[in-house]
Amino acid sequence: MLKNYLKITFRNVLRNKLYASINILGLAIGIASFLFISLYIYNELSYDTFWENSDRIYRVDTAWTWPDGESRYATAPPPLAPRMELDIPEIKLATRILKRGDFTFRPETNHNRIFRETNVYLADENYFLIFSDRLLQGNAKTVLAEPLSIVISESAAKRYFGEKIYDEESLIGRSILGGKDAATAWKITGIMKDVPLNSHQDFEIVVPMSGWWKHNDNWGWNIMHTYVLIEDNVIIEDATDNIRSKLDDIVRNHTFPEKDHSANTREGLKYYLMPLKSIHLHSDFLGEMKPNGNITVVYIFGLVAILILIVACVNFTNLATALSVKRAKEVGVHKVLGSGRASLTIKFLVEAMLYSAFATMLALVAVELFILFASPSLGINLVTGIFDRPELIIGTLVIMIGSGLLAGFYP
């Protein structure tokens, strides 16, 4: 019986090529648009969720309030991190990173291969104790302990030493030579993962803060990206409330001591905690590492995706209904030949489900091809595909079955 229904469906497709093409393509474009926008939204919401301790890591921001407005910074002064570790028991670790100009490097194996690195960061010794899952090789406690130690990403390691050497040999203990005359030997103490695209941090090389930064007592210089890791055995909400209160105390006692500054000056400065996972969509301040997204844009795209899908499904159903009117004669013939209501309903359902299945498969192929070829040229770098998200796969099946049932039953 099902085989007979399939034969009739394919005959109808061949008989009504224009209708079939319009209906399948219309639904396919709607589903493809919905899926691509959904992938974009997933990508935006996934920023910095991959870190092991992402729920307990916060960035410390600085806000200056003026009579005519507020200046908000994604950075904090150098002395704040060590002071927070001393004064706030809820904080397990506090670390700082700082982008530091240009570096000229070359591998020890070939002095003629010179690289100008503009994305080098200084970091405190405990950086990899907070962002621990990025380190592939090396001891997180000691990789940044020595002034001339250096941690490089996988891509940087392959760029300096070649993929063959990287794959076959350990680079720990090898050197990268710095300076125009290659006089400074940086010892490789760690290899880290390439920073994921869905991270607000963006650097390939890290060197110790201790050997290259001496200005640790300037409370007025908001230059450091400062992160804190909250203790494991505390309730996050209670801990953050207490930390905010203690930050106000630090302003009064250290940043602007009462004996040296007026109350108005102190009240104009405030330190804020920004959850790590919220930075990309909720932070657009001065001193960001790279341009962030916007949660409002995500909401708008989500609404657009739903509207596109609704329009596509309604259009699919309307076209099926319009064709069913033209096929009244065919229905009459089937009834004369003994077909019952149930048999005709199944026939239309099978036909609608096949159309929906064709449209869904076409949409999946279109999205994958767009991700592969078009999205990089448009500056859209997605870190996940449709088949990496079980909820998207389930959602696609629900759309396929729902649109097919609607178009089959409604006429």
Helices and strands as residue ranges (DSSP letters): H 2-15, H 17-45, G 54-56, E 57-66, E 69-73, H 80-87, E 91-99, E 103-107, E 115-117, E 120-123, H 127-130, G 132-134, E 135-137, E 149-153, H 154-161, H 163-168, E 175-178, E 184-192, E 205-208, E 225-230, H 236-250, I 251-255, H 263-267, E 269-275, G 276-278, H 279-282, H 295-326, H 328-336, H 341-369, I 370-374, G 386-388, H 390-409
